Amino acid sequence: MLASIKADTSRIEEKIQGLFEMLPEHVPDHLLSIISSLSGEIILVNNTPAVITGGTFDVLYALDFSPTAYNEVMTAIRAFKTDFTHS
């Protein structure tokens, strides 16, 4: 039996794109380190990832950021944007 394991990172990619669209062109290092800390907060979001197709056992895991960690990053970015636009 053949097996294939794949990760669907589309949710993560969309969220990262959204984060960078919120930021100004020159981002302080502390904000970049907060964003990079999300790499340790990736979770599996589907309960039944396995599908058998044509004799091949294909496993597709959907990945996302931990909601708590992502919300903390969004809060930090919003606070930075508020400070940045008012200064």
C-alpha positions in Angstrom: 0.0 0.0 0.0 1.3 3.4 -0.9 0.9 6.3 1.5 1.1 10.0 1.0 1.2 12.6 3.7 0.6 16.2 2.9 0.0 19.5 4.8 -2.5 22.1 3.7 -0.9 25.4 4.7 -3.4 27.7 2.9 -4.9 29.0 6.2 -1.5 29.9 7.5 -0.5 31.6 4.3 -3.6 33.7 4.2 -3.1 34.8 7.8 0.5 35.7 7.3 -0.4 37.7 4.2 -3.0 39.5 6.2 -0.6 40.3 9.0 2.0 41.8 6.6 -0.7 43.9 4.8 -1.6 45.5 8.1 2.0 46.6 8.8 3.8 49.7 7.5 6.8 49.3 5.1 9.4 49.4 7.8 8.6 47.0 10.6 10.4 47.1 14.0 12.4 44.0 14.9 10.2 43.3 17.9 7.1 42.9 15.8 8.9 40.6 13.4 10.0 38.4 16.3 6.4 38.3 17.6 5.2 37.2 14.1 7.9 34.6 13.8 6.9 33.2 17.2 3.8 31.9 15.5 5.9 29.2 13.9 5.8 27.4 17.2 2.1 27.7 17.5 0.9 25.6 14.5 -1.9 23.1 15.1 -3.8 20.5 13.2 -7.4 21.6 12.6 -9.1 18.6 11.1 -10.1 15.5 13.0 -10.2 13.0 10.1 -7.4 13.7 7.7 -7.2 10.3 5.9 -8.7 9.5 2.6 -8.1 6.4 0.4 -8.2 7.0 -3.3 -7.4 4.5 -6.0 -5.5 2.2 -3.7 -3.4 5.0 -2.3 -3.7 6.1 1.3 -3.6 9.9 1.1 -3.4 11.8 4.3 -4.0 15.6 4.2 -3.6 17.6 7.4 -4.9 21.2 7.5 -2.7 23.4 9.5 -3.5 26.7 11.3 -2.1 28.9 14.0 -3.3 28.5 17.6 -6.2 30.9 17.9 -4.9 32.3 21.1 -1.4 32.9 19.8 -2.7 34.5 16.6 -5.0 36.8 18.5 -2.1 37.9 20.6 -0.1 38.8 17.5 -3.0 40.6 16.0 -3.5 42.6 19.2 0.2 43.6 19.2 0.1 44.7 15.5 -3.1 46.7 16.1 -1.5 48.4 19.1 1.6 49.2 17.0 -0.5 50.6 14.2 -2.4 52.9 16.7 0.9 54.1 18.2 2.4 54.5 14.7 -0.5 56.5 13.3 -0.8 58.8 16.3 2.9 59.7 16.6 
